[in-house]
Amino acid sequence: MFETSAPLLVRFLICFVIGSIPFAVVSMMGSGVDIRKVGSRNPGFNNVLRVSSRRAVAALVGDMGKGALAVWLVLYVWPAHLPQGAWAQGAWAGAAWAAGHPVFPAEIALAWSYGLAAVLGHCFSPFLKLNGGKGIATSGGVMLVLYPVWAVIALAYFTAARVAGGKLKWREAGTIASLTTWALFVLLMLFFVGRLDAACAAVMLSFLTWRHKKNLQNLLLGPLSVVRGQLPTDAEAQPCGNEPLAGQTDN
């Protein structure tokens, strides 16, 4: 049994380690600002956006990229020895469904497990003393590798919701856009792909919802009187080139 499970555990560890690279912190290198000490102190894309839009793009690309890379590596570069052809059908379930091919349950659950391992690495990074972001960007990268067609639809909705929320000054606009995007993705899985795919997506949504519990509390009960949620001062933002602050919530 160990001979069977050990290779999978190694792959899970690889996904976790890749996911744990803190690109929000890396993107702020050379700025003189520690992203863990400004804004909400969350090492994620949205907190970087509060300080520098240019550096936020780097953080977003890095966080999404690591989720996509981790899953892609263990599915296609170094796949586990499972039924021949299962990965193409399981991982690219959108195309498989459209072509009428069967989807193998074991591969679906395993692929999602790899993705969750990458998201866990982001949220509990050993490079940040088991702290981290909230997993939205990394989970988006996982979504793109597993179901590229449906992911594009979901991410297009996210972009529209995020822009609309910012312009309309919604409270917790980032949280609303992020979690409703995953809720939409669960429905896409349920109606167009399969129940197991939807169940796995629902597990991811549940974890991301838990990571946003403080944001949801703020949304439902009103702003909390804590210093952590305040924007960085002008002095703190100066090292990043005096770029305008974008007062959005973290993900």
BELPE-V12085 format. One record per residue. RES is the residue in one small letter. SS is DSSP state (H for helix, E for strand, - for the rest). OMEGA is omega as a letter, one per 40 degrees, with the letter a starting at -180 (NA if undefined). BURIAL is I if it has 24 or more other C-alpha atoms within 12 Angstrom, else O. Layout:
BEGIN
RES|SS|OMEGA|BURIAL, RES|SS|OMEGA|BURIAL
END
This chain:
BEGIN
m|-|i|O, f|H|a|O, e|H|i|O, t|H|a|O, s|H|a|O, a|H|i|O, p|H|i|O, l|H|i|I, l|H|i|O, v|H|i|O, r|H|i|I, f|H|a|I, l|H|i|I, i|H|i|I, c|H|i|I, f|H|a|I, v|H|i|I, i|H|i|I, g|H|a|I, s|-|i|I, i|-|a|I, p|-|a|I, f|H|i|I, a|H|i|I, v|H|a|I, v|H|a|I, s|H|a|I, m|-|i|I, m|-|a|O, g|-|a|O, s|-|a|O, g|-|a|O, v|-|i|I, d|-|a|I, i|H|i|I, r|H|a|I, k|H|i|I, v|-|i|I, g|-|i|I, s|-|a|I, r|-|i|I, n|-|a|I, p|-|a|I, g|-|a|I, f|H|a|I, n|H|i|I, n|H|i|I, v|H|i|I, l|H|i|I, r|H|a|I, v|H|a|I, s|-|i|I, s|H|i|I, r|H|i|I, r|H|i|I, a|H|i|I, v|H|i|I, a|H|i|I, a|H|a|I, l|H|i|I, v|H|i|I, g|H|a|I, d|H|i|I, m|H|a|I, g|H|a|I, k|H|i|I, g|H|i|I, a|H|a|I, l|H|a|I, a|H|a|I, v|H|a|I, w|H|a|I, l|H|a|I, v|H|i|I, l|H|a|I, y|H|a|I, v|H|a|O, w|-|a|O, p|-|i|I, a|-|a|I, h|-|i|O, l|-|a|O, p|-|a|O, q|-|i|O, g|-|a|O, a|H|a|I, w|H|a|I, a|H|a|I, q|H|a|I, g|H|a|I, a|H|i|I, w|-|a|I, a|H|i|I, g|H|i|I, a|H|i|O, a|H|i|I, w|H|a|I, a|H|a|O, a|H|i|O, g|-|a|O, h|-|i|O, p|-|i|I, v|-|a|I, f|-|a|I, p|H|a|I, a|H|a|O, e|H|i|I, i|H|a|I, a|H|a|I, l|H|i|I, a|H|i|I, w|H|i|I, s|H|i|I, y|H|i|I, g|H|i|I, l|H|i|I, a|H|i|I, a|H|i|I, v|H|i|I, l|H|i|I, g|H|i|I, h|H|a|I, c|H|a|I, f|-|a|I, s|E|i|I, p|H|i|O, f|H|a|O, l|H|i|O, k|-|i|O, l|-|i|O, n|E|i|I, g|-|i|I, g|-|a|I, k|-|i|I, g|-|a|I, i|H|a|I, a|H|i|I, t|H|i|I, s|H|i|I, g|H|i|I, g|H|i|I, v|H|i|I, m|H|a|I, l|H|a|I, v|H|a|I, l|H|a|I, y|-|a|I, p|H|a|O, v|H|a|I, w|H|i|I, a|H|i|I, v|H|i|O, i|H|a|I, a|H|a|I, l|H|i|I, a|H|i|O, y|H|a|I, f|H|a|I, t|H|a|O, a|H|a|O, a|H|a|I, r|H|i|I, v|H|a|O, a|H|i|O, g|H|i|I, g|H|a|O, k|H|i|O, l|-|i|O, k|-|i|O, w|-|i|O, r|-|a|I, e|-|a|I, a|H|i|I, g|H|i|I, t|H|i|I, i|H|a|I, a|H|a|I, s|H|a|I, l|H|i|I, t|H|i|I, t|H|i|I, w|H|i|I, a|H|i|I, l|H|a|I, f|H|i|I, v|H|i|I, l|H|i|I, l|H|i|I, m|H|a|I, l|H|a|O, f|H|a|O, f|H|a|I, v|-|a|I, g|-|a|I, r|H|i|O, l|H|i|I, d|H|i|I, a|H|i|I, a|H|i|I, c|H|i|I, a|H|i|I, a|H|i|I, v|H|i|I, m|H|i|I, l|H|i|I, s|H|i|O, f|H|a|I, l|H|i|I, t|H|i|I, w|H|i|O, r|H|a|I, h|-|a|I, k|H|i|O, k|H|i|I, n|H|i|I, l|H|i|I, q|H|i|O, n|H|a|O, l|H|a|O, l|H|a|O, l|H|a|O, g|-|a|O, p|-|i|O, l|-|a|O, s|-|i|O, v|-|a|O, v|H|a|O, r|H|a|O, g|H|a|I, q|-|i|I, l|-|i|I, p|-|i|I, t|-|i|O, d|H|a|O, a|H|i|O, e|H|a|I, a|H|a|I, q|H|a|O, p|H|a|O, c|H|i|I, g|-|i|O, n|-|i|O, e|-|a|O, p|-|i|O, l|-|i|I, a|-|a|I, g|-|i|I, q|-|a|I, t|-|a|I, d|-|i|I, n|-|NA|I
END
